[in-house]
């Protein structure tokens, strides 16, 4: 049984009638991550290089149900504030998302230290729970070009 006392003066003390304590439990968390990355490069001419890439990521994670111990039998009526529940706590950290990325890049060398670059990337994200990327799923294309200078 728990008893809390509060010092009021050096000679007096007050016994609190209720105990606001704590209890804990352990639960399992399981995560699965699958990643695949493939890249290839090809030089059709000494001045032109092509690079292609593919990335796949699928991740899942979940916590087991949280079952808190019932301490009322141990403490009787001294535990006055146990009106909380953990029924949905295990869903707070669930993750379930999939991302696919494809890329194709090219570089044409004008000189040994200067080249023109161009690339296109496509990405598709599906996040079923929203805890990693927020409530966002969708696709996008990214097209870019530039000049590369080596020095």
Rosetta constraint file for C-alpha pairs under 8 A:
AtomPair CA 1 CA 74 HARMONIC 7.44 0.50
AtomPair CA 1 CA 75 HARMONIC 5.77 0.50
AtomPair CA 1 CA 78 HARMONIC 7.95 0.50
AtomPair CA 2 CA 19 HARMONIC 6.66 0.50
AtomPair CA 2 CA 75 HARMONIC 7.67 0.50
AtomPair CA 2 CA 78 HARMONIC 7.74 0.50
AtomPair CA 3 CA 15 HARMONIC 7.20 0.50
AtomPair CA 3 CA 16 HARMONIC 7.12 0.50
AtomPair CA 3 CA 19 HARMONIC 6.91 0.50
AtomPair CA 4 CA 15 HARMONIC 6.19 0.50
AtomPair CA 4 CA 16 HARMONIC 5.72 0.50
AtomPair CA 4 CA 19 HARMONIC 6.94 0.50
AtomPair CA 5 CA 13 HARMONIC 6.47 0.50
AtomPair CA 5 CA 14 HARMONIC 5.67 0.50
AtomPair CA 5 CA 15 HARMONIC 4.80 0.50
AtomPair CA 5 CA 16 HARMONIC 6.06 0.50
AtomPair CA 6 CA 13 HARMONIC 5.80 0.50
AtomPair CA 6 CA 14 HARMONIC 5.62 0.50
AtomPair CA 6 CA 15 HARMONIC 6.92 0.50
AtomPair CA 6 CA 16 HARMONIC 7.66 0.50
AtomPair CA 7 CA 12 HARMONIC 6.63 0.50
AtomPair CA 7 CA 13 HARMONIC 4.85 0.50
AtomPair CA 7 CA 14 HARMONIC 6.88 0.50
AtomPair CA 8 CA 12 HARMONIC 5.77 0.50
AtomPair CA 8 CA 13 HARMONIC 5.59 0.50
AtomPair CA 8 CA 14 HARMONIC 7.29 0.50
AtomPair CA 9 CA 13 HARMONIC 7.06 0.50
AtomPair CA 17 CA 78 HARMONIC 6.99 0.50
AtomPair CA 18 CA 77 HARMONIC 7.84 0.50
AtomPair CA 18 CA 78 HARMONIC 4.89 0.50
AtomPair CA 18 CA 79 HARMONIC 5.99 0.50
AtomPair CA 18 CA 80 HARMONIC 5.82 0.50
AtomPair CA 19 CA 78 HARMONIC 5.54 0.50
AtomPair CA 19 CA 79 HARMONIC 5.17 0.50
AtomPair CA 19 CA 80 HARMONIC 6.57 0.50
AtomPair CA 20 CA 79 HARMONIC 6.09 0.50
AtomPair CA 20 CA 80 HARMONIC 6.70 0.50
AtomPair CA 20 CA 81 HARMONIC 6.52 0.50
AtomPair CA 21 CA 79 HARMONIC 7.11 0.50
AtomPair CA 23 CA 68 HARMONIC 7.51 0.50
AtomPair CA 23 CA 69 HARMONIC 7.22 0.50
AtomPair CA 23 CA 71 HARMONIC 7.70 0.50
AtomPair CA 24 CA 68 HARMONIC 6.61 0.50
AtomPair CA 24 CA 69 HARMONIC 7.43 0.50
AtomPair CA 25 CA 66 HARMONIC 7.49 0.50
AtomPair CA 25 CA 67 HARMONIC 7.07 0.50
AtomPair CA 25 CA 68 HARMONIC 5.74 0.50
AtomPair CA 25 CA 69 HARMONIC 7.01 0.50
AtomPair CA 26 CA 66 HARMONIC 7.60 0.50
AtomPair CA 27 CA 63 HARMONIC 6.97 0.50
AtomPair CA 27 CA 64 HARMONIC 5.71 0.50
AtomPair CA 27 CA 65 HARMONIC 6.98 0.50
AtomPair CA 27 CA 66 HARMONIC 6.13 0.50
AtomPair CA 28 CA 63 HARMONIC 5.70 0.50
AtomPair CA 28 CA 64 HARMONIC 5.24 0.50
AtomPair CA 29 CA 61 HARMONIC 7.14 0.50
AtomPair CA 29 CA 62 HARMONIC 5.66 0.50
AtomPair CA 29 CA 63 HARMONIC 4.18 0.50
AtomPair CA 29 CA 64 HARMONIC 6.17 0.50
AtomPair CA 30 CA 61 HARMONIC 5.51 0.50
AtomPair CA 30 CA 62 HARMONIC 5.52 0.50
AtomPair CA 30 CA 63 HARMONIC 6.36 0.50
AtomPair CA 31 CA 59 HARMONIC 7.36 0.50
AtomPair CA 31 CA 60 HARMONIC 5.57 0.50
AtomPair CA 31 CA 61 HARMONIC 3.96 0.50
AtomPair CA 31 CA 62 HARMONIC 6.47 0.50
AtomPair CA 32 CA 59 HARMONIC 5.65 0.50
AtomPair CA 32 CA 60 HARMONIC 5.14 0.50
AtomPair CA 32 CA 61 HARMONIC 6.16 0.50
AtomPair CA 33 CA 57 HARMONIC 7.25 0.50
AtomPair CA 33 CA 58 HARMONIC 5.80 0.50
AtomPair CA 33 CA 59 HARMONIC 4.31 0.50
AtomPair CA 33 CA 60 HARMONIC 6.40 0.50
AtomPair CA 34 CA 56 HARMONIC 7.81 0.50
AtomPair CA 34 CA 57 HARMONIC 5.66 0.50
AtomPair CA 34 CA 58 HARMONIC 5.19 0.50
AtomPair CA 34 CA 59 HARMONIC 6.30 0.50
AtomPair CA 35 CA 55 HARMONIC 7.46 0.50
AtomPair CA 35 CA 56 HARMONIC 5.64 0.50
AtomPair CA 35 CA 57 HARMONIC 4.57 0.50
AtomPair CA 35 CA 58 HARMONIC 6.64 0.50
AtomPair CA 36 CA 54 HARMONIC 7.86 0.50
AtomPair CA 36 CA 55 HARMONIC 5.66 0.50
AtomPair CA 36 CA 56 HARMONIC 5.08 0.50
AtomPair CA 36 CA 57 HARMONIC 6.58 0.50
AtomPair CA 37 CA 53 HARMONIC 7.38 0.50
AtomPair CA 37 CA 54 HARMONIC 5.77 0.50
AtomPair CA 37 CA 55 HARMONIC 4.53 0.50
AtomPair CA 37 CA 56 HARMONIC 6.54 0.50
AtomPair CA 38 CA 53 HARMONIC 5.59 0.50
AtomPair CA 38 CA 54 HARMONIC 5.15 0.50
AtomPair CA 38 CA 55 HARMONIC 6.51 0.50
AtomPair CA 39 CA 51 HARMONIC 7.18 0.50
AtomPair CA 39 CA 52 HARMONIC 5.59 0.50
AtomPair CA 39 CA 53 HARMONIC 4.21 0.50
AtomPair CA 39 CA 54 HARMONIC 6.39 0.50
AtomPair CA 40 CA 51 HARMONIC 5.73 0.50
AtomPair CA 40 CA 52 HARMONIC 5.37 0.50
AtomPair CA 40 CA 53 HARMONIC 6.48 0.50
AtomPair CA 41 CA 49 HARMONIC 7.07 0.50
AtomPair CA 41 CA 50 HARMONIC 5.52 0.50
AtomPair CA 41 CA 51 HARMONIC 4.30 0.50
AtomPair CA 41 CA 52 HARMONIC 6.35 0.50
AtomPair CA 42 CA 49 HARMONIC 5.80 0.50
AtomPair CA 42 CA 50 HARMONIC 5.19 0.50
AtomPair CA 42 CA 51 HARMONIC 6.50 0.50
AtomPair CA 43 CA 47 HARMONIC 7.75 0.50
AtomPair CA 43 CA 48 HARMONIC 5.76 0.50
AtomPair CA 43 CA 49 HARMONIC 4.40 0.50
AtomPair CA 43 CA 50 HARMONIC 6.21 0.50
AtomPair CA 44 CA 48 HARMONIC 6.29 0.50
AtomPair CA 44 CA 49 HARMONIC 6.78 0.50
AtomPair CA 45 CA 49 HARMONIC 7.37 0.50
AtomPair CA 47 CA 107 HARMONIC 7.91 0.50
AtomPair CA 47 CA 108 HARMONIC 5.46 0.50
AtomPair CA 47 CA 109 HARMONIC 4.91 0.50
AtomPair CA 47 CA 110 HARMONIC 7.40 0.50
AtomPair CA 48 CA 106 HARMONIC 7.16 0.50
AtomPair CA 48 CA 107 HARMONIC 5.73 0.50
AtomPair CA 48 CA 108 HARMONIC 4.55 0.50
AtomPair CA 48 CA 109 HARMONIC 6.50 0.50
AtomPair CA 49 CA 106 HARMONIC 5.66 0.50
AtomPair CA 49 CA 107 HARMONIC 5.34 0.50
AtomPair CA 49 CA 108 HARMONIC 6.64 0.50
AtomPair CA 50 CA 104 HARMONIC 7.26 0.50
AtomPair CA 50 CA 105 HARMONIC 5.77 0.50
AtomPair CA 50 CA 106 HARMONIC 4.51 0.50
AtomPair CA 50 CA 107 HARMONIC 6.67 0.50
AtomPair CA 51 CA 103 HARMONIC 7.96 0.50
AtomPair CA 51 CA 104 HARMONIC 5.74 0.50
AtomPair CA 51 CA 105 HARMONIC 5.11 0.50
AtomPair CA 51 CA 106 HARMONIC 6.30 0.50
AtomPair CA 52 CA 102 HARMONIC 7.63 0.50
AtomPair CA 52 CA 103 HARMONIC 5.53 0.50
AtomPair CA 52 CA 104 HARMONIC 4.47 0.50
AtomPair CA 52 CA 105 HARMONIC 6.39 0.50
AtomPair CA 53 CA 101 HARMONIC 7.91 0.50
AtomPair CA 53 CA 102 HARMONIC 5.72 0.50
AtomPair CA 53 CA 103 HARMONIC 5.04 0.50
AtomPair CA 53 CA 104 HARMONIC 6.56 0.50
AtomPair CA 54 CA 100 HARMONIC 7.48 0.50
AtomPair CA 54 CA 101 HARMONIC 5.74 0.50
AtomPair CA 54 CA 102 HARMONIC 4.67 0.50
AtomPair CA 54 CA 103 HARMONIC 6.55 0.50
AtomPair CA 55 CA 99 HARMONIC 7.89 0.50
AtomPair CA 55 CA 100 HARMONIC 5.65 0.50
AtomPair CA 55 CA 101 HARMONIC 5.01 0.50
AtomPair CA 55 CA 102 HARMONIC 6.54 0.50
AtomPair CA 56 CA 98 HARMONIC 7.53 0.50
AtomPair CA 56 CA 99 HARMONIC 5.84 0.50
AtomPair CA 56 CA 100 HARMONIC 4.63 0.50
AtomPair CA 56 CA 101 HARMONIC 6.58 0.50
AtomPair CA 57 CA 98 HARMONIC 5.61 0.50
AtomPair CA 57 CA 99 HARMONIC 5.18 0.50
AtomPair CA 57 CA 100 HARMONIC 6.54 0.50
AtomPair CA 58 CA 96 HARMONIC 7.57 0.50
AtomPair CA 58 CA 97 HARMONIC 5.83 0.50
AtomPair CA 58 CA 98 HARMONIC 4.33 0.50
AtomPair CA 58 CA 99 HARMONIC 6.49 0.50
AtomPair CA 59 CA 95 HARMONIC 6.99 0.50
AtomPair CA 59 CA 96 HARMONIC 5.71 0.50
AtomPair CA 59 CA 97 HARMONIC 5.58 0.50
AtomPair CA 59 CA 98 HARMONIC 6.52 0.50
AtomPair CA 60 CA 94 HARMONIC 7.38 0.50
AtomPair CA 60 CA 95 HARMONIC 5.11 0.50
AtomPair CA 60 CA 96 HARMONIC 4.43 0.50
AtomPair CA 60 CA 97 HARMONIC 6.72 0.50
AtomPair CA 61 CA 93 HARMONIC 7.54 0.50
AtomPair CA 61 CA 94 HARMONIC 5.36 0.50
AtomPair CA 61 CA 95 HARMONIC 4.92 0.50
AtomPair CA 61 CA 96 HARMONIC 6.64 0.50
AtomPair CA 62 CA 90 HARMONIC 7.26 0.50
AtomPair CA 62 CA 91 HARMONIC 7.21 0.50
AtomPair CA 62 CA 93 HARMONIC 6.45 0.50
AtomPair CA 62 CA 94 HARMONIC 4.55 0.50
AtomPair CA 62 CA 95 HARMONIC 6.65 0.50
AtomPair CA 63 CA 90 HARMONIC 5.15 0.50
AtomPair CA 63 CA 91 HARMONIC 7.07 0.50
AtomPair CA 63 CA 93 HARMONIC 6.88 0.50
AtomPair CA 63 CA 94 HARMONIC 6.83 0.50
AtomPair CA 64 CA 90 HARMONIC 5.94 0.50
AtomPair CA 65 CA 87 HARMONIC 7.61 0.50
AtomPair CA 65 CA 89 HARMONIC 7.55 0.50
AtomPair CA 65 CA 90 HARMONIC 5.32 0.50
AtomPair CA 66 CA 86 HARMONIC 6.33 0.50
AtomPair CA 66 CA 87 HARMONIC 7.24 0.50
AtomPair CA 66 CA 89 HARMONIC 6.77 0.50
AtomPair CA 66 CA 90 HARMONIC 6.21 0.50
AtomPair CA 67 CA 86 HARMONIC 7.32 0.50
AtomPair CA 68 CA 86 HARMONIC 7.63 0.50
AtomPair CA 71 CA 75 HARMONIC 6.22 0.50
AtomPair CA 72 CA 76 HARMONIC 5.24 0.50
AtomPair CA 72 CA 77 HARMONIC 7.16 0.50
AtomPair CA 72 CA 79 HARMONIC 6.84 0.50
AtomPair CA 75 CA 79 HARMONIC 6.30 0.50
AtomPair CA 86 CA 90 HARMONIC 7.92 0.50
AtomPair CA 88 CA 92 HARMONIC 7.30 0.50
AtomPair CA 90 CA 94 HARMONIC 7.50 0.50
AtomPair CA 93 CA 131 HARMONIC 6.90 0.50
AtomPair CA 94 CA 129 HARMONIC 6.79 0.50
AtomPair CA 94 CA 131 HARMONIC 7.25 0.50
AtomPair CA 95 CA 128 HARMONIC 7.59 0.50
AtomPair CA 95 CA 129 HARMONIC 5.84 0.50
AtomPair CA 95 CA 130 HARMONIC 7.47 0.50
AtomPair CA 95 CA 131 HARMONIC 6.24 0.50
AtomPair CA 95 CA 132 HARMONIC 6.91 0.50
AtomPair CA 96 CA 127 HARMONIC 6.13 0.50
AtomPair CA 96 CA 128 HARMONIC 5.52 0.50
AtomPair CA 96 CA 129 HARMONIC 5.96 0.50
AtomPair CA 97 CA 125 HARMONIC 7.36 0.50
AtomPair CA 97 CA 126 HARMONIC 5.53 0.50
AtomPair CA 97 CA 127 HARMONIC 4.21 0.50
AtomPair CA 97 CA 128 HARMONIC 5.89 0.50
AtomPair CA 97 CA 129 HARMONIC 7.50 0.50
AtomPair CA 98 CA 125 HARMONIC 5.88 0.50
AtomPair CA 98 CA 126 HARMONIC 5.26 0.50
AtomPair CA 98 CA 127 HARMONIC 6.48 0.50
AtomPair CA 99 CA 123 HARMONIC 7.13 0.50
AtomPair CA 99 CA 124 HARMONIC 5.62 0.50
AtomPair CA 99 CA 125 HARMONIC 4.48 0.50
AtomPair CA 99 CA 126 HARMONIC 6.40 0.50
AtomPair CA 100 CA 123 HARMONIC 5.60 0.50
AtomPair CA 100 CA 124 HARMONIC 5.25 0.50
AtomPair CA 100 CA 125 HARMONIC 6.66 0.50
AtomPair CA 101 CA 121 HARMONIC 7.08 0.50
AtomPair CA 101 CA 122 HARMONIC 5.60 0.50
AtomPair CA 101 CA 123 HARMONIC 4.29 0.50
AtomPair CA 101 CA 124 HARMONIC 6.51 0.50
AtomPair CA 102 CA 121 HARMONIC 5.61 0.50
AtomPair CA 102 CA 122 HARMONIC 5.15 0.50
AtomPair CA 102 CA 123 HARMONIC 6.43 0.50
AtomPair CA 103 CA 119 HARMONIC 7.30 0.50
AtomPair CA 103 CA 120 HARMONIC 5.79 0.50
AtomPair CA 103 CA 121 HARMONIC 4.27 0.50
AtomPair CA 103 CA 122 HARMONIC 6.38 0.50
AtomPair CA 104 CA 119 HARMONIC 5.61 0.50
AtomPair CA 104 CA 120 HARMONIC 5.50 0.50
AtomPair CA 104 CA 121 HARMONIC 6.49 0.50
AtomPair CA 105 CA 117 HARMONIC 7.37 0.50
AtomPair CA 105 CA 118 HARMONIC 5.78 0.50
AtomPair CA 105 CA 119 HARMONIC 4.08 0.50
AtomPair CA 105 CA 120 HARMONIC 6.45 0.50
AtomPair CA 106 CA 117 HARMONIC 5.71 0.50
AtomPair CA 106 CA 118 HARMONIC 5.35 0.50
AtomPair CA 106 CA 119 HARMONIC 6.17 0.50
AtomPair CA 107 CA 115 HARMONIC 6.30 0.50
AtomPair CA 107 CA 116 HARMONIC 5.55 0.50
AtomPair CA 107 CA 117 HARMONIC 4.45 0.50
AtomPair CA 107 CA 118 HARMONIC 6.55 0.50
AtomPair CA 108 CA 115 HARMONIC 5.32 0.50
AtomPair CA 108 CA 116 HARMONIC 5.19 0.50
AtomPair CA 108 CA 117 HARMONIC 6.54 0.50
AtomPair CA 109 CA 113 HARMONIC 7.59 0.50
AtomPair CA 109 CA 114 HARMONIC 5.96 0.50
AtomPair CA 109 CA 115 HARMONIC 4.04 0.50
AtomPair CA 109 CA 116 HARMONIC 6.42 0.50
AtomPair CA 110 CA 114 HARMONIC 5.60 0.50
AtomPair CA 110 CA 115 HARMONIC 5.18 0.50
AtomPair CA 110 CA 116 HARMONIC 7.27 0.50
AtomPair CA 111 CA 115 HARMONIC 6.78 0.50
AtomPair CA 113 CA 148 HARMONIC 7.87 0.50
AtomPair CA 113 CA 149 HARMONIC 5.65 0.50
AtomPair CA 113 CA 150 HARMONIC 4.78 0.50
AtomPair CA 113 CA 151 HARMONIC 6.94 0.50
AtomPair CA 114 CA 147 HARMONIC 7.15 0.50
AtomPair CA 114 CA 148 HARMONIC 5.64 0.50
AtomPair CA 114 CA 149 HARMONIC 4.64 0.50
AtomPair CA 114 CA 150 HARMONIC 6.40 0.50
AtomPair CA 115 CA 147 HARMONIC 5.77 0.50
AtomPair CA 115 CA 148 HARMONIC 5.06 0.50
AtomPair CA 115 CA 149 HARMONIC 6.62 0.50
AtomPair CA 116 CA 145 HARMONIC 7.52 0.50
AtomPair CA 116 CA 146 HARMONIC 5.91 0.50
AtomPair CA 116 CA 147 HARMONIC 4.66 0.50
AtomPair CA 116 CA 148 HARMONIC 6.14 0.50
AtomPair CA 117 CA 145 HARMONIC 5.31 0.50
AtomPair CA 117 CA 146 HARMONIC 5.07 0.50
AtomPair CA 117 CA 147 HARMONIC 5.88 0.50
AtomPair CA 117 CA 148 HARMONIC 6.81 0.50
AtomPair CA 118 CA 143 HARMONIC 7.64 0.50
AtomPair CA 118 CA 144 HARMONIC 5.67 0.50
AtomPair CA 118 CA 145 HARMONIC 4.13 0.50
AtomPair CA 118 CA 146 HARMONIC 6.49 0.50
AtomPair CA 119 CA 142 HARMONIC 7.99 0.50
AtomPair CA 119 CA 143 HARMONIC 5.79 0.50
AtomPair CA 119 CA 144 HARMONIC 5.33 0.50
AtomPair CA 119 CA 145 HARMONIC 6.31 0.50
AtomPair CA 120 CA 141 HARMONIC 7.03 0.50
AtomPair CA 120 CA 142 HARMONIC 5.54 0.50
AtomPair CA 120 CA 143 HARMONIC 4.49 0.50
AtomPair CA 120 CA 144 HARMONIC 6.46 0.50
AtomPair CA 121 CA 141 HARMONIC 5.64 0.50
AtomPair CA 121 CA 142 HARMONIC 5.03 0.50
AtomPair CA 121 CA 143 HARMONIC 6.56 0.50
AtomPair CA 122 CA 139 HARMONIC 7.28 0.50
AtomPair CA 122 CA 140 HARMONIC 5.78 0.50
AtomPair CA 122 CA 141 HARMONIC 4.58 0.50
AtomPair CA 122 CA 142 HARMONIC 6.44 0.50
AtomPair CA 123 CA 139 HARMONIC 5.48 0.50
AtomPair CA 123 CA 140 HARMONIC 5.52 0.50
AtomPair CA 123 CA 141 HARMONIC 6.70 0.50
AtomPair CA 124 CA 137 HARMONIC 7.69 0.50
AtomPair CA 124 CA 138 HARMONIC 5.74 0.50
AtomPair CA 124 CA 139 HARMONIC 4.23 0.50
AtomPair CA 124 CA 140 HARMONIC 6.72 0.50
AtomPair CA 125 CA 136 HARMONIC 7.96 0.50
AtomPair CA 125 CA 137 HARMONIC 5.15 0.50
AtomPair CA 125 CA 138 HARMONIC 5.33 0.50
AtomPair CA 125 CA 139 HARMONIC 6.22 0.50
AtomPair CA 126 CA 136 HARMONIC 7.56 0.50
AtomPair CA 126 CA 137 HARMONIC 4.64 0.50
AtomPair CA 126 CA 138 HARMONIC 6.45 0.50
AtomPair CA 127 CA 132 HARMONIC 7.69 0.50
AtomPair CA 127 CA 133 HARMONIC 6.89 0.50
AtomPair CA 127 CA 134 HARMONIC 7.81 0.50
AtomPair CA 127 CA 135 HARMONIC 7.14 0.50
AtomPair CA 127 CA 136 HARMONIC 6.49 0.50
AtomPair CA 127 CA 137 HARMONIC 5.57 0.50
AtomPair CA 129 CA 134 HARMONIC 7.97 0.50
AtomPair CA 129 CA 135 HARMONIC 7.28 0.50
AtomPair CA 130 CA 134 HARMONIC 4.19 0.50
AtomPair CA 130 CA 135 HARMONIC 4.44 0.50
AtomPair CA 130 CA 136 HARMONIC 6.84 0.50
AtomPair CA 131 CA 135 HARMONIC 7.68 0.50
